[in-house]
Structure formats: structure tokens, C-alpha cells
Amino acid sequence: MTLTGTITGLTPERLIFDLRAAGQPAMAPDGSRIVYSLSAVDRETKQTTSQLWAIDLDGGNPVQLTFTGRTNGNPVWSPDGSSIAFVSKGDGEKPYAIRILPIDGGESREVIRHVASPSSLDWSPDGSSLAYTLPVDPDNPIEEPVDVDVAPKVRAFRRLDYKQDNRGYLYDTRLQVVVVDVESGTCRQLTSDLIDHTDPRWSPDGRQIAMKVLNRNGMHQQLAVLEVATGECTLVGDADWTVGTFRWSRDGSSILFDGDERNSAQTDYFRYDVAVARLHRLTTDLPFSPEAGYPTIGSPAQPAWISDDVALVHGVQAGASGLWTVNARSGEITEVARFEATHSGLSVDDAGRYVAQTISTPLGTGEISVFDRETGASRVVTHVNDAVFAESPVGSFEKCSVERGGETIDYWITYPPEFDETRQYPVVLDVHGGPHGNFGYSFGKGTALLAGAGTIVVSSNPRGSGTYGRRFANLVRGDWGGGDWLDVQAALDAVLERPYADADRTGIMGYSYGGFMTAWALGHTDRFRAAVCGAPVFDLESFYGTSDIGHVWGAFQWGGELPEHREWLVEHSPSTHIHNATTPTLIVHGEQDHRCPIGQGEQMFTALSRQGVEVEFVRYPGGAHLML
């Protein structure tokens, strides 16, 4: 475990300006090459830029495909493999354009421009049209440019979902499904209900489009089937459903999807027979969590058919990414591969042999990997960050577990570069968000920076963490600050038994639900020398009324509604116990955070300041909850 040599740990400057990110891999239909976006932060402008690149399946012959536009991304191959459709952002009143690039040479051409960004592009089977989602304001259907720097004199709302994190004040603007003819640029809006419609996917015959309809500010989703000719829409299930990934069958008779009839922090697979509107449950206790993306923000890793009845899917189990097959008739689940890494996306060639995904590990990030189903081999085919991590490595890591309260609690230890077991190091406990998020074999920016500064970082998955199944995920419901708090302490205590871990120099940090746990810790122990609390849930009752999801998430997580559940909310709020705090604390919060509104951080800052605790409050203008 000892590393030797003279090296420098990763610094904030290197992380922001030197690391690049290869992402959004799109496998060619014939499996010959991959198109992906390569993004970086410009040192001069401090802005993120991205261009499209192509690379052979073995990582050879990297070729830059786009050179103009500030950002280019979301590449999608045409059905015949001759061209790529993508979204480009430039300047002007309508800065976003859908463009098509011939893959074997030539300039890209513009199909259509929009004020807001299109997303989730999908080619029609005959290659004549593209379906996509677009934010549409019913009061401004022709997309007259709006000066975003001029604030309205007043905002008035009658609907509860009037705002959403990362999108701001929505009014009646919602994501709608649009179809554009790729030759003429003529577009037609297919949906108009004032709810979000996402991830449109054409049926094999081109007559229907499957999509997700989002309810309750994105916290619940329904599968929907839209008739392209008439706009008639059929919803599957009721508004209590959650839906993650989905894919039409090869013959168009059914749709395979993962979902849950009631939100239970874990989905299972279902088959929907379209012609007869019949739903079939395929699994009852799925051993992994399918990668469903993030509502309205990140696209899901949609299943890929490898035979008429069997689909390849991507998910995460116990913090490790893997590939599984799902039989859409029998429901049989078969593990194909497991990786000590976190992958995202799922792009497969027509033959179903090669799988392209992004890859992240505790020691590196920002690359593309390819898995060969025939040989079982996996390899990283890009190397955009090799030089940075060679000069500024994270260090090393170790997965461990501890038994507590009848549960096995996994945790990861990240060690500094040039780690020396004969020395003692400060230790920081990191708590993930969610609470159904998870740590695992993935790159953590804060973890890498702390390790680079000579700190051991402990990242645990307490009860409630995702990727361990429905039962484990639901152990935290109604018990925030209970068993979860004991679990993270158990992981830390196990590490502090090691001679190189300095129990007198410990800290805690966390963001979102991790911020809740950090604030909870301050009121329940003085063992930590310092704390970093990011976007916390500090007062559950005010969170319920001010968060964009508080009125939905609260009842699900805490077991009841206001006012009859107020006593529980008070007892389980860090604000109730913060008078016990003595630990020096840094609070960080985005000023446009609608998920855990900045008022939570303000309340915490006020409470700590008034009782004389050393505290600093860092506010990020314009920062949403997902800024980190």
C-alpha cells in the first residue's frame, strides 16, 4: 500500500482547468467507431467548451469532428450510420441548433434553431425526422427572445410545481416533444399538456413515440405512448408510478421498462404490451439499480436488445457498475459483467457485441470504455486525463465493510499519494446525498482534493443508500438521524482503529442529505475538529414548504404530512439540536438552490453565529443544487 516517489496531489486548479471529460459516447451501428463529446474549462473565459470527436473501437485514430460553437454534444447516429445529429450552442438570440454531420467528411448543416436547448434526440426509423424534447412556453410559442437579465416586476402562481432546481421559475414552461423534418427543418409540436415530457423514442414502424411523463415536479414518472399522426397519448399506470429506463421491442409490440407502482427507492422490470394495453411484472426484487439518469437533467441508460426477447441493461449494485440481461418474457436476470468502476450511458452496436460507456474510478475520471460481450474484455479507449493523474495522482483506495445493527455497511477508504503506514494522517468522513445516493467505485472531486492535500477520506454507504436493494434503501425512511447516523460513525470508528488514522484530527463533510447528516453530527458530537456542510436540510418543516420537492419527498421520507407529523419533523431536524454544536463549520450553498433552498443554510449560519461557534458562510450566486 506504500507509494514512493516525489509527486504532487491533485489541486483545485488542476481539477477545474486541466481535467477534461470524454462523455456521451455513441457507438456506430456497425461497431466500427465511437463518437463522443470532449469538454474542458477554458482558463481565460472560465467557461466550459465541448467538441465532438470520433475514435476507432480500439482507441486508435482520434479525429476531431466539430470546431465551431461553444458546446457540441448529444450525438446520435442516423439509422444507416452515415451521419450524426447533435446539439450545438453558439451565440445570438437563438443560440441552440440541431445540426447533422456526415461522418465520412464534409461540414455539418443546420436543421433548426431554438432559444432553449433541445435534448434527447432520437432518429425516426426511416431517417427522415428527429424527435426531441424542448422547453416550451405556451405564452411564447414562437420563441421570441427574452432578456434573462431583466427581472419581472411580479411573479404569480397557482400551481405547486412553479419552480424546479436547475431550471428556476417554470411558470407554465414545460418540456414538450417536438418532431423536425431533417431536410426541410419544418417542426411540429406533438405534446402540449402543461407537464414535462422526456426521452421520446420512436416505435420501429415510426407510427408511435414512447416517452416519460413527469408528475409532482419530476419525482414521479409515467410511461406514455403517443400516436404521431393524431397526438393521442396513452398513459401507463397512474401518477404514483416511477419509471426509469425503457425500450421498444424489436417488433414494436411491447415496451420493456423499469419502474415501481409506488416510489420505494428501487425499481423492477415490467413489459407493457402496447396493442392490448396490458402490463406484466417481470421481477419482484431486482438485485441492482438501473441507471435512470436524473429527471429533466440527465438521460437514462436505455436498454439495448441483443435478441428478440433479451435486452442488455446497465445498473449499479453495491456501488459497482455492471451489465445484466433481462428476458422480457420470463423475467430472468443474468449478470454479464461487474466492474470496479462507475459507468454511465449504454450505447451498443446493432449486433449487440460492443458496449460503449463513460467510466469513472476512485483514481480517475473522464474517459470512455468499451466492453466486448463476446470475449468478456473491457478496456479504456480514451486517455484524455492520463497525464494529469500521472503527475497528480489521487493515491490509492480500499473497499471495506463493518457490521452494525444487523446490517453490513460498506465503505471506501481513499489514501493520499505517497501514503506511508508509519505516519499518522487526518481523517475526513464524507456523507453522500440522497439519502438514496451511494458511494462506490467512482471519482469524487472533494475526495480527490482532500487526498491530494494529505488526508484519508472515509466514504460510507449507511442504511438507506441505493444500489443495495429495496429493503436496505427503505431502512432510512422515518429514521433520518437514527440508524444512518450510527452507521457512518461505525465506518469512521473502524478506520480510526488503524494506527495511521489520527483520531484527534477528524472532520466531516456532506452535501444535500449529506449536509443534513453533517448538521446533525454537529448537534450530537464534538468529536470532529471541523465540518463542511453543503446545501443542508437543516429544518425539516421549512424544507417541506420551500423546497421544490418538499411536499412530495417529505411524506415519502418522513412518514407523514404536516401538521399531524410536526412533532417528528421537529425532533429529527438538526435545527433542534444545533445548540449543542461547538465544531468550526464551513457552510456552502448555491443562491438559486430550489431543492435545498438557501434559507436552510441561512438558518444554520444564524444559529451557529448566535451561539458563538466559528462559522463561515459561502454563497454561490446563480448556483443551483446540482452545481457540485
Order of alpha helices (4+ residues) and beta strands (2+ residues): beta-beta-beta-beta-beta-beta-beta-beta-beta-beta-beta-beta-beta-beta-beta-beta-beta-beta-beta-beta-beta-beta-beta-beta-beta-beta-beta-beta-beta-beta-beta-alpha-beta-beta-beta-alpha-beta-alpha-alpha-beta-alpha-beta-alpha-alpha-alpha-alpha-beta-alpha-beta
